[in-house]
Amino acid sequence: MVYFIGIDIGGTVVKVGLYDLQGNEIGVESINENLLTPQQGYCERDMNLFWQNICQLLNTLISNKQITPSQIKGISFSAHGKGLYAIDKAGNPVRNGIISSDTRADDIARATGNNKDYQAVYNVSYQQLWPSHPAILLSWMKTHESAKYDKIDTVFMAHDYIRFKLTGQKHAELTNIAASNLVNQQLGAYDDSLFDYFNISDIKHALPPIIQSTELAGYITEESAALTGLLVGTPVYAGFFDVVSASVVSGVFDDTQLSVVLGTWSITTSVMNQITLDDNYPYIWGNYCLKDKFYVHEGTPTSASNLDWMLKVFFNGDTRYYEHFEQWASDYMDNPTTDIVFMPYLFASNTSKPLPATIFGLSANHELSDILPAVYHGIISSHLIHHKRILKINPNIKEVRLTGGPSQSKAWMQMFSDAFGLPVDVVDVKQSGCKGAAMCAAVGAGFYKDLDEAQKNMLNGFTRYEPRHHLKQIYDAHFDKFMNLVTLLEQH
């Protein structure tokens, strides 16, 4: 029996999963890390503790499943994008790691975005500006932490750092570093003009060589073997940006399928053969894990986190109420209305101006059984904003592949299909990050010829929801009302 380990690195939760060659999940271990917030807008993790947690999870996984380390034929990763993990010449962190939700450099990002010269930069990196982009954070460090900045020997993304700790080798994995604002997207390589623009040309030496997702990055060292329980010499492969991992698990390899993640964030990803520009909107592009392919994606925290908040505030966090939610949604999905409009902007918005969350249209005759389905519907409308933006540059989409915990709601998935007007395939996967990483390792180790073959052999399948076209007019009317409210609120 052979096994593969997938390590999924989120902003707060870290998981390690064990899978066999058929993709069966043998076991998963996870830990919630305590994030550090020393000041408002700061969001950090202790890099040494981060590594210790990975070691502990690997040891526990191998011990609990009573497998022989020699049976593990490859290890790979799925990791959050953006952020900054920097080490000195001795391999020690120069500061805490910074994760993607950090906003300390927001003023730099805004000033850079307002610079008239930024369009030329966008035409190289094809990235919107985020305060947690490595380029922005390095610029911030140069100004505010110059002594630490001067000590930087290597700049990593999250999985690049853990891979270095496992193998002693320094690399940057393409799909993730592509979203750093330091890479020429067309060439898949660092670009001097970007370093110059962000005034960090003196740090370019610290960016490690770029490698492909399934490329061999190194082997487990004696030191890391002693800490993790892994076998010395076990191969380690580069991995994925988590957005890409979800797309791979979903079998999204061309422009006819759309990957949608329903979770804390609403994430929509399309795979295309070339970068397509739009004069009115700066799409976010990256290098995909397939040769000569690019991904374009949209994402904002306007998804199921809103439902989690409702459960916490109005139902004391009692998850047993999800059964009531499902029944209410089931009743609603056959008779959707435009009476109540919920705008899922409790944490952020995906509009041109920041907007608050709103429930519009309430009256005395409404009950919880009316409000909760409206929350479901409002989250769908927010996803539709991203969906329609992608459709504008890719009209070839024929079906949606959906992952995320809320996909367990059959009523909600049917509502998605009806609103999108497309078949929705819910991917049968518990841990898309871990499993995608395991697929990457299986391909890298040569057990499958490519990711397409691995996905077909390691995934159990899909549950399909077909659109009921007679309801599309109602969903379109609801979306129009939603967008009219957005316009009105943006004017005030």
N, C-alpha and C positions, 0 to 999 in steps of 0.2 A: 504494500500500500504506500502511495506517495501523497504528500501533503504540501500545501502552500500557505504561507502566512500573509495576510493583508493587514497593514497598519493604517488606521484611519485617524488623522489628526485634525480635530476641529478646534474652534476657538476656545471651548471650555471642556469638551469631552474628548478623551482619547480612547480608542478601542483597538484591540488586536483580535483578528479572527483567523480560525484554522479551517481550511477547506480541502476536500479531496479533489481528484482529477475530474469528477463529474459535477463539481460545484456544490456538493452537499456540505452544509455548515456543520462542522464537528464541534465547534465551541467558540464563544466570544467572551472576552474579558474587557471591562471598561473601567474608567475612573473619571470622576468629575474633578477637574483641577480648580484650585482656589486662585482666581485671577487677582492680580494686584492693581489697585487703583490709587496710587499715591497722590494724585491730583485729579481735579475734574478733567474729563476727556482722556485721561490716561487709561490704557488697558494692556497690562503686561503679564508675563509669566516668568517665573524663575527657571532659567534654562537648565541649571543643574538638576533641579527637582523634576523638571520635564523629562530629562533623560532617565533619572532614577525611576520615574513612574513607568516609562516604557519597559525598562528592565524588569520591574516587578510584574507587569502584565504578561510579558513573555514567559517568565519563569512560572507564573501561576497557570497559564494556558497549557504549557507543556506538561507540567506536573499533574494538573487536574485530568487531562485527557490521556495520561499515561502512554504517550507515544515516544518512540525512539527518535532523538534529534536527527539521526541520519536519514529518517524518512522525509524530512522537510527539504524539498528540492528547490525552494526559492522563496524570497521575501520581497515585497514591494509595498507601495504607499499610495494613499489618497490623502490630500492635505488641503487645508484652507489656503486661500490666496492672500496676496498682499502681506503686510507686516514686515518685520525685520529681525533677523537672528544673526548677530555678528560676533566673531571670535578674534582673539589676538594671535600672535605668532606661536604661542604655546598651546593653542587650541582651547583656551578658556574664554568664556563669554566676556565681552567688554562692558556689557550692561544686561539688564533683563531683556528677554525677547519681547517684541511688540506685536500684538495680534491685529487682525484686520478691522476690528471695531474701534480702534484707537483714533481719536480725533484731535490730538494735541497740535497737529500741523495744519489745522483747517484754514488758518489765515494764509499760510503759504500756498495751499491748494487754490484758494479763492483768488489770491493775487495773481498766481500763475495763469489761471484760467481766464482772467480778465485782460491779460497781456495780449496786445494785438498780434504778437508774433507766435502765439500758441498754435494757430492753425497749421503752421509749418511743422510744428512738433507733432501734432495729431496725425498729420499725413505720413509720419514715419512710424509712430508707435500704435496708432489707432486705439488709444485709450482715453476714456474720460479721466478727469483728475479726481483722485480720492486722497484724503489726508493720510491714509495708511499705505499708499504706494511706496515701495522701497526708495524710489527716486526722491519723493517728497520728504520721507523720514530721514534720509541721509542728508538732505539739505538742511533740515531742522537740526540734526545732530551737529552739523558743521558750525551752526550759529550758536546753539545753546549748550552743547556738550563737546566742545572742541577737543578737550584732552582725551575723551573717550573715542572720539572720531579719529584722532591721530593714531590710536592704538589698533584700529581695525586692520586685520590681515585678510579676512575672508567674510564676504556677505552671503548669507544663506536665506532661502525660503525655509519654512518649517520642516518639511520632509528632507530637504537637503542637509539640514543640521543633524537630524537623527541618523540619516544614512551615513554621514561622516563619522558619527560616534560608533556606528556598527562596523564600519569598514576602514576608517582612517583615510578614505579618499574624498577629495573635494570636487563636487560637480554641481551644476544647476540643471534641473530637469526642465525641458523645453516648455511644456504646456503651462507650467506655473510661472516660470521666469518671464514668459511672454507677456504676462499681465503686470509687469513691474514698472512700465514706462521707461525702461532702459534698453528695450529690444526693438530692432527694425523688424516689423512684422512680416514684411515681404521676404526678407532674407533669413529670418530666424536667427539673428546674430545681434550682439551688442552694437550700438551705434554711437560713435563719438559725438555726433551732434546733440544727442539727448543728454549725455553727461555734461556737455558744455552748457546747454540751455539751463539745466538745473544747478549749474555752478559746482559740480562735483566731479570734474574731470580728473582730479587728483586721487579719486577712489576707484577708478576703473580697474586698476591692477588687482583689486580685492574681489572682483567678480569671477567665479570659477568657470571652467569650460562647460559649455552647454551640451547635454546629451539627450537622446530620444527616450521616450517613455519606457519602452521594453528593452532598452540597452543595458548591458551588464555594467554595474557601477562599482563593483568590488566584492570582497568576500568577508565573512565574519572573521574578525581577528581573535587572537588568543585572549586579549583583554576583554573584548565585548562578549565572547563566549562564556567566560567565567562569570560575568554579571547577568547574562540573560538565560543561560541554560541551552543556548544554541550550539551547534557543532562548528568548530573551527573550519573555515573553508566553504560554508554554506553561501551560495551566490545571492547577491542582493541587486535588485533591478530598480531603475530610476523612479517610476511611478507616475502619478497623475495629479493635476489640479482637481479638486473635488467636483467641480462642475463637469469636467471632462469624464471623470470616473462614473458619474451618474449617467452620462450619455452612452458610455461604453457598455455598462450593465444593461441599459435599455435597448441596445442594438441600434443606436443612431449613428450610422456611418455615411449617410448621404443626405441630400437636401429634401427628400420626400418625407422624412420623419422629424418630429420636433420633440425634444426632451423637456419635460416640465417637472420641476421639483416642488412639491407642496410641503412646506415645513415652516421653520421660523422665517425663512426668506421665500419669496416667490421667485423662482429662477426658470428662465426659458432659454434654451440653447438650440441653435441650428448649426448644422455642419454644411459647409459650402466649398466649392472648388476655387473660388477667388473672392477677394475682398471687394465688396460693393459699397460705394459711397453714396451718401445722401446729403444734399446741401443744407437740409433743415434739421438734421439730427446727428449727433456724434455717436455712432454705434461703437460698441466695445468688441474688439476682435482679438483673436489669439491664434497661435499655431496649434492645430489639432494633433492627435497622436498618430495620425495616418499621413503618409507622405503626400505633400502638395494639397493638403486639406486645411481649412481654417474653421474655427468656431466663432460664432457671433452670439453674444448672450446678453440678457437683461436680468437684473435682479434687484429687489428691494425687500426690506423686512415688513412686507404688507400682506403676509399670508396667514397661516394657521396660528401664529403667535397671538393674533387677535382673538381667536376662539379660546386659546389657553387662558388669556386674560379674563374673558367673560366667565369661564368656569371658575377661576380663582376668586373673582370679585363677587359674583352673584350666586355661586353654588358651593362656596367654601372649598373649592378644589376637589370636590367629591367626583371622581371619575365614573361612578355608577350612573351619573346623569347623562353620560354619553349615549346610553340606551334610549333615554327620552329624546335626546337630540336627533338620533337616527330615525326614530318614529316620526318626529315632527318634520324632518327633512323628507321622509318618504311620502308623507301626506302632501307636502308642498310641491314635490317635484312633478307631480301630475297636473298641478294647477298653479303654476308660478304666477306671481303678480308683480306689479310695479308700485304697489301701495307704499311699502317701506323700503328705503334705500339706506344701507349701511356703508359708510366709507371707512375702510380698514386701515386707518392712519394713526393708530395708537403709538407706533414706534417710529414711523417715518412715512413719507408719501412718495409716490412715483409720478409727481406732477411737476410743472415748471416752477412752482413756488411751494414751500413747505405748508401743508394743510393739516388741520386737526382731524381726529376721528369724529364722525357725526352719524347720528341716527336721524333720518329725515322722514317725516310723514306719520309719526305716531299719533294715535288718537285713543280715546278712552275704551274703545271696543277691542283694542289689540291686547293679546296675551303673550306670555313667553313662547307659546307654540307658534306665534306669528313672528316674533322678534328673532329667535334663533335661526330659523331658515333664512331670514333676511341677512343675517351675519354670513351664513354660508354663501348666499348669492352675492353679497358685496365683495367677499374675497375672490370669488370667480371673476367679477367685473374688474378687479385690480389686476388679476392674471391676464385678463383680456387686453388690457392696455399694453402689456409686454408682448402678448401674442400678435396683436395687430401691427405693432412696430416691426416685428420680425417678418410678418407676412408682406409688408411693404417692399422689402428687399428680397424676399424669397417666397414667391407665389406658388412654389411647387409642392408645398407641404400637403400631404395626403392623410396623415394620421399623427396622433399624439401619443408619446410614451411617457407614462407618469409614474413617479416614485415618491415616497414620503409616507410617514406614519398615517396621516389622515386618509390615505388611499384605501384604508380598511372600510371606510364608509361607502357602502354601495350606492346609497341615495345621492351622496355628494358627487361621486364619480359619474353617475348618470346625468346629473345637472351640468357637470363640466362638459360632457359630450354634447348635450343639447345646446349649451351656450356657444361652444366652439363650432358646432356644426360639422364636427369631424369624429371619426372613430377614436376612442380613447382606450389604449391598452395599458392596464395597470400591471406593472412589472412585479412578478412574484419573487420578491427579494426582501429579506429582513434588514440587512446591513449593506446598502449599496456601496458605501465607501470601502469597507473591508473586502467585499466580494470583488469589486472592480480591481482593487489592488492585487488580490489573489489571481485574477485572470491575467493581469499584467505579468506577474511572476511566472505563471504557467506558460505564457507565450515566450517570455524571455528565456526560460529554461529549455525551450524547444519541444514541449509536449503538445503544443498546437502551433500551426504554421503562422497564424495571425490572430488578431483580436476578434475578428468576425467568427472564425471557427471556434475560438474559446467561448465566446458569448453563446453561440448556438449549443455547445455541449455542456456548459456549466450553469445555464439558467434553466429553471423549471418551466418557464413559459409566461403567458400573460392571461389576464382576464379582460375580455373586450366588452366595451360599452358602445353601442351604436347610437348615433344621434337620432332623435325623434324630430324630424324636420317640421312637423306641424306646430311645434312649440318654439321654433327659432324666432318667429316674429315677436313673441312676448319677450324673449331674452334680449333681442335687439332693442326693443323699446325700453327695457330696463337699463341697458347699457347707455342708450342715448340720454336717459334721465340722469344717470350717474355722471356722465360727462358734462351735462348742462350744469349740474351742481358744482362740479369741479371748476368750471368756467366762472360761475357766480362767486364762489369762495375766493378764487384767485384775484378777483377784482376788488376785494375788500381786505 
